[in-house]
Amino acid sequence: MMIAIKVNDIKFIEQHFEAVKNFFCRKGIKFNYQKIDTWIKVITGNSFNFEEIIKAKPNEFEIIINRVNAIKKYNKNSNESKYMFYVYKKFSSVNDKDFKKLKYGALKLIDNLGLRVCPYCNRNFITNTKLYDKNNKLYVKRIAQLDHFYPESEFKYLALSFYNLIPSCPSCNMIKWHNSIEVNPYNIQNSDDHIIFDYGFDKSINKTVIDTIYMSKEFEKNWDVLGLEKLYSIHSDYLNDLLFRIKIYNSLYKKDIKDYFNKLNRNSSKDDLDISESDFERIILGNYFIENDLGKQPLAKLTKDIYMQYK
């Protein structure tokens, strides 16, 4: 995890649960809501029901998993387990007729979260796009993939759990695959809790390289499993450009530019956009650097860390 996923409205979780529940409440399906609810109660020793599994918070997953392991009634190859994963596959398909009727699916979940950039690496955009099919009909193409934080190969009973579904770029989803990591993006309050970037020099002392001055013990597994050290090593040019911008836009020059923009704002009409101090700094840096904006553009976390240390 590089940046946090913020759930800004509790109704998104309710919407997710209601859609899943309504799917299982349809007539004539092999495992209806009552059967799945009973199955969940059996494998958790009546500690949890289906609704609680779907809505479980990130810090509750380990409790659920430990309970299931203690009861020893769960079989990942059981018919109920396979059906849970089958429903997830329908949920994740943009063309599934059943979830289309419910007006909900993976595409809607990702839209609700409002993420533009992969939370695992903060390197790649995951915004949707619109394309035309062979009949010249416009449709939405989902760019983001959904990673199961707790792999569905082992934990099929969590396959539809809201906080277990992580929108990610194809690269991170492919690299992580069925591996486990420690830090769930939904469980992060501040990106500095787990990693702070810095820079150093290679052995020749002629080339700057991306480095870190802090990494939490939990995040080390994310860093290693996702191969982030190697992935970030290719962004030395971006780092050099960022350091150059910070250097040339010294405090005196920034003050002159800021005074100029303030003068423009005073003389502008009410329909013109005001430029705030943070907007001005973002223009200089060419990226976002405020904690709440890190999900808007690739490498914003790196930008924030370097800027805050060397501005």
ABEGO torsion letter per residue (X at the ends): XABBBBBABAAAAAAAAAAAAAAAABBGBABBAAAAAAAAAAAAGGABBAAAAAABBAAAAAAAAAAAAAAGABBAABAAAAAAAAAAAAAABAABAAAAAAGBEAAAAAAAAGBABBAAAGABBABBBBBBBAAGBBBBBBABBBBBABBAAABAAAAABAAABBBBBAAAAAAAEABBBABBAAABABAAAABBBBBBBBAAGABBBBBBABBBAAAAAAAAAAGAAAAAAAAAAAAAAAAAAAAABBAAAAAAAAAAAAAAAAABBAABBBBBAAAAAAAAAGBBABAAAAAABBGAAAAAAAAAAAX
